[in-house]
Amino acid sequence: ELRITATDEALTYFLRPKLANFLKKYPDIAIEVSTDMKLVDIVDESFDAGIRLGEMVAQGMMSVPVSPAIEFVVIGAPSYFKEHPAPKKPNNLTEHNCIGVRIPTYGKLYKWLFRQNGKDVKFQPSGQFICNNVFSARDACLDGIGLAYLPRVVVESHIASGELVPALEKICPTHVGFHLFYPRHNQYSMPLALFIEEMKLA
């Protein structure tokens, strides 16, 4: 059995498309996936591997990319933008109802990052609604509650359908993609080696 910790969006968009094929190919391997936003200590919590954005992988871990780079975007529903003009720069966000995503590890809200005039600009969201995963934040946007800062992959289909509208696209940076990481001593596990080979970015 392999125990894997991953975020909801990593499981949905990058593991799930490959998982069924892997389990059919290796019927003797069982996989338990635990989804969580917090930064799990995979050794202390007895996980074989974890999947997080590359920038969040702990030092000393071995890792391989399982997704391309992740673009973030500020989004809102057309109904929200009818009542609130779209922000033109990060400072305008103080005038908006910004949906927060709380990272359990730190207990703090995930800061929104922008790249403006060659410099990183961080914004601390503030608003009426806080949740602990990207799908709840996306749904709050769809309900017209406010703006959210989310991976584009999570909202791409809703942008295409017109249900959500992006803002500040030109200054939203691209982040390192999701990485599958594991302790060095686990590299000799055959089930994990097979899983890595199946899941890694081609």
Secondary structure, DSSP 8 states (H G I E B T S, - for coil): -EEEEE-HHHIIIIIHHHHHHHHHH-TT--EEEEE-SS---TTTTT-SEEEEEGGGS-TT-EEEE-S--EEEEEEE-HHHHHHS---SSGGGGGGS-B-EEEETTTTEE--EEEEETTEEEEE---SS-EESSHHHHHHHHHTTS-BEEEEHHHHHHHHHHTSSEEESGGG--EE--EEEEE-GGGGG-HHHHHHHHHHS--
